Amino acid sequence: MPHLADHPDIDGYSGRQAAAVVGISYRQLDYWARTDLIRPSLLDAAGSGSRRRYSYQDLLELRVIKSLLDAGIRLESVREVFAYLREHVASDISSAHLVISGQSVVLAHDDQLIDVLRQGQGVLNVLSLEGVRDDVDAQLVPLMSNEGPEAVAL
């Protein structure tokens, strides 16, 4: 299914549209923009009466922020999490995997678990097991073809 971001004719989203899509109040969105949690990337407010324009990527980031807040993470911590994510996650921020436990936020990234609220300190290494079956099967093929299936039995 194509993303709305793939349509070049969309000229961004107003603050009211962004707030409605994300599920927050316009007042909350305005506060986040004024305090630099997330600023609209297409058009920022430039004085009284001007309008902000948010991109599809902005909507994704806003939704992640709301999800973190809904999970009980304090706003100050959300700011730290986003500063870390913006600096260390090169791909779409919505593709990041976060593990939340109490007030801890851990990023699963590049086969590591990183505590983003402790200056990116690695907490555990992640061992990927997705290739185990293929590795074992690859080793069994020559064994079975050279000596027959009974050679595998112990």
C-alpha positions in Angstrom: 0.0 0.0 0.0 1.6 3.3 -1.0 2.2 6.0 1.7 0.5 9.4 1.3 4.1 10.8 1.3 4.5 9.2 -2.1 2.1 11.6 -3.7 3.9 14.8 -4.8 0.7 16.8 -5.0 0.3 16.9 -1.3 1.5 20.2 0.0 1.9 19.2 3.6 -0.6 19.4 6.5 -1.8 22.4 8.5 -1.3 22.4 12.3 -4.9 21.5 12.8 -4.8 18.6 10.3 -1.5 17.3 11.9 -3.0 17.4 15.4 -6.1 15.6 14.3 -4.2 12.9 12.4 -1.8 12.3 15.4 -4.6 12.4 18.0 -3.4 15.4 20.0 -4.8 18.9 20.7 -3.7 21.8 18.6 -2.6 23.5 21.8 -0.3 20.5 22.5 1.1 20.6 18.9 1.7 24.4 19.2 3.5 23.9 22.5 5.8 21.2 21.0 6.6 23.5 18.1 7.3 26.6 20.3 9.6 24.5 22.6 11.5 22.9 19.7 10.4 19.3 20.4 9.4 19.1 16.8 9.2 21.9 14.3 7.3 21.7 11.0 9.8 20.9 8.3 7.8 22.4 5.4 6.9 25.8 6.8 7.4 27.2 10.3 5.3 29.9 11.9 6.8 33.4 11.2 4.7 35.6 13.5 1.1 36.1 14.4 -1.4 34.7 11.8 1.2 32.6 9.9 0.6 28.9 9.4 2.8 25.9 10.0 3.0 23.2 7.3 3.9 19.7 8.5 5.3 16.9 6.2 4.3 13.3 6.3 7.6 12.5 8.1 6.7 15.1 10.7 3.4 13.3 11.2 5.3 10.1 11.8 7.6 11.7 14.3 4.6 13.4 16.1 2.9 10.0 16.4 6.0 8.4 17.9 6.2 11.3 20.4 2.6 10.8 21.3 3.2 7.0 21.7 6.1 7.6 24.0 4.0 10.0 26.1 1.1 7.5 26.2 3.5 4.9 27.4 4.3 7.0 30.4 7.6 8.5 29.4 8.1 12.1 30.7 8.2 14.9 28.2 11.8 15.8 29.2 12.8 12.2 28.5 11.0 12.2 25.2 13.1 15.2 24.2 16.3 13.3 25.0 15.0 10.2 23.1 14.3 12.3 20.0 17.6 14.1 20.1 19.3 10.7 20.2 17.1 9.2 17.5 17.6 12.1 15.1 21.4 11.8 15.5 21.8 8.1 15.4 18.9 6.6 13.2 19.6 7.4 9.6 16.5 5.8 8.2 12.8 6.6 8.8 12.4 7.2 12.5 9.2 5.3 12.5 11.2 2.1 11.6 13.1 2.3 14.9 12.4 -0.3 17.5 12.0 1.0 21.1 11.7 -1.0 24.2 10.1 0.8 27.1 10.4 -0.4 30.7 9.2 2.0 33.3 11.1 5.3 32.5 13.8 3.5 30.5 13.8 3.7 26.7 16.0 1.3 24.9 16.7 1.4 21.1 17.2 -1.9 19.3 19.6 -0.8 16.5 22.4 -2.5 14.6 22.3 -5.7 16.8 22.6 -3.7 20.0 20.2 -2.5 22.7 21.1 1.1 23.5 19.7 3.0 26.5 19.0 6.3 24.9 18.4 8.1 28.2 22.0 7.2 29.3 23.9 8.9 26.5 23.5 5.9 24.2 25.2 3.5 26.6 25.0 -0.1 25.2 23.1 -2.3 27.6 23.1 -5.7 25.7 24.1 -7.1 22.4 21.4 -8.7 20.4 22.2 -12.1 18.9 20.2 -12.6 15.7 19.1 -16.2 15.2 17.4 -15.7 11.9 20.2 -17.4 9.9 20.7 -20.4 12.2 18.4 -22.8 10.3 20.0 -21.8 6.9 23.5 -22.3 8.3 22.7 -25.7 9.7 20.9 -26.8 6.5 23.9 -25.6 4.4 26.2 -27.7 6.5 23.9 -30.8 6.2 23.6 -30.7 2.4 27.2 -31.8 1.7 27.1 -34.3 4.6 24.0 -36.0 3.3 25.0 -36.0 -0.4 28.5 -37.5 0.3 27.5 -40.1 2.8 23.8 -40.7 2.4 21.0 -39.9 4.9 22.1 -42.6 7.3 25.4 -40.8 7.9 23.5 -38.0 9.7 22.0 -40.5 12.3 24.2 -41.0 15.4 
